[in-house]
Amino acid sequence: MPMIFETVVTTQSPAGEVHLAPMGIRYEGDEVLMMPFKPSRTLDNVLATGRAVLNLSTDVRVFAGCVTGRRDWPTLPLDGFAGRRLATALAHVELELVRPQDDALRPVLAMRRRREVVHRGFPGFNRAQAAVVEGAVLVSRLGMLPRDKVDSEMAYLQIAIDKTAGPHELEAWEWLCEAVERFHAGAQGAA
Ligand SMILES: Cc1cc2nc3c(=O)[nH]c(=O)nc-3n(C[C@H](O)[C@H](O)[C@H](O)COP(=O)(O)O)c2cc1C
């Protein structure tokens, strides 16, 4: 199995509207493979413009924010590439679509790495950041996962939050916990 890396993908609609989405990607030789589930604005934007920007970021507020309705993160324009990068990205990669492979559920977008730019160094692994990314995956799948699993995994992830989080991780974690509570409250109301 090739490794999957969790990134934030920035795309733009043909009208120039910026869209951010956390996305797991694979590196295959010189290419980046993106696998958006349909329906997806990221997919629509890449098919329409042929471009995307991969943001490598430790600002986990963006991951937690995007899955809890907070998508408005500062972005910056790029030199000679019609796209925008996340302002807090440690590095970004400009991507051009080379091979869209359609699928009823999950198309694969093979993209060529046009240019990579490093903006600041990687400070090291932080367990709370990893916990927020895991929590964001859980929140993006609340409708598909049993409540027990969500609760027990959130309780386990809380340990890394308590031991190693900074202010950004605490804020992101709070958004995720609120989203889980809201979902469960809604699910109970509907039952
Ligand atoms: C860490 C992480 C990884 C994700 N990876 C994917 C992915 O590979 N494909 C996908 O369709 N959605 C993925 N998601 C969920 C999307 O970010 C979310 O559903 C998003 O809204 C995609 O739809 P959009 O392109 O319409 O924004 C991921 C979410 C998180 C938190």
PDBQT file of the ligand as one rigid body, heavy atoms in Angstrom, charges set to zero:
ROOT
HETATM    1  C1  LIG A 201      -7.482  14.443   7.204  1.00  0.00    +0.000 C 
HETATM    2  C2  LIG A 201      -8.612  14.400   6.203  1.00  0.00    +0.000 A 
HETATM    3  C3  LIG A 201      -8.427  13.750   4.994  1.00  0.00    +0.000 A 
HETATM    4  C4  LIG A 201      -9.448  13.704   4.027  1.00  0.00    +0.000 A 
HETATM    5  N1  LIG A 201      -9.226  13.074   2.844  1.00  0.00    +0.000 NA
HETATM    6  C5  LIG A 201     -10.191  13.049   1.907  1.00  0.00    +0.000 A 
HETATM    7  C6  LIG A 201      -9.994  12.430   0.646  1.00  0.00    +0.000 A 
HETATM    8  O1  LIG A 201      -8.929  11.875   0.366  1.00  0.00    +0.000 OA
HETATM    9  N2  LIG A 201     -11.020  12.490  -0.249  1.00  0.00    +0.000 N 
HETATM   10  C7  LIG A 201     -12.205  13.107   0.033  1.00  0.00    +0.000 A 
HETATM   11  O2  LIG A 201     -13.083  13.149  -0.814  1.00  0.00    +0.000 OA
HETATM   12  N3  LIG A 201     -12.426  13.689   1.216  1.00  0.00    +0.000 NA
HETATM   13  C8  LIG A 201     -11.452  13.670   2.156  1.00  0.00    +0.000 A 
HETATM   14  N4  LIG A 201     -11.690  14.275   3.371  1.00  0.00    +0.000 N 
HETATM   15  C9  LIG A 201     -12.993  14.929   3.618  1.00  0.00    +0.000 C 
HETATM   16  C10 LIG A 201     -13.010  16.227   2.862  1.00  0.00    +0.000 C 
HETATM   17  O3  LIG A 201     -12.063  17.159   3.276  1.00  0.00    +0.000 OA
HETATM   18  C11 LIG A 201     -14.387  16.903   2.921  1.00  0.00    +0.000 C 
HETATM   19  O4  LIG A 201     -15.416  15.986   2.779  1.00  0.00    +0.000 OA
HETATM   20  C12 LIG A 201     -14.443  17.923   1.841  1.00  0.00    +0.000 C 
HETATM   21  O5  LIG A 201     -15.554  18.708   2.043  1.00  0.00    +0.000 OA
HETATM   22  C13 LIG A 201     -14.373  17.327   0.427  1.00  0.00    +0.000 C 
HETATM   23  O6  LIG A 201     -15.365  17.782  -0.396  1.00  0.00    +0.000 OA
HETATM   24  P1  LIG A 201     -15.206  19.096  -1.300  1.00  0.00    +0.000 P 
HETATM   25  O7  LIG A 201     -14.140  18.843  -2.311  1.00  0.00    +0.000 OA
HETATM   26  O8  LIG A 201     -16.551  19.277  -1.874  1.00  0.00    +0.000 OA
HETATM   27  O9  LIG A 201     -14.813  20.192  -0.333  1.00  0.00    +0.000 OA
HETATM   28  C14 LIG A 201     -10.689  14.309   4.323  1.00  0.00    +0.000 A 
HETATM   29  C15 LIG A 201     -10.874  14.960   5.556  1.00  0.00    +0.000 A 
HETATM   30  C16 LIG A 201      -9.858  14.996   6.491  1.00  0.00    +0.000 A 
HETATM   31  C17 LIG A 201     -10.084  15.705   7.790  1.00  0.00    +0.000 C 
ENDROOT
TORSDOF 0
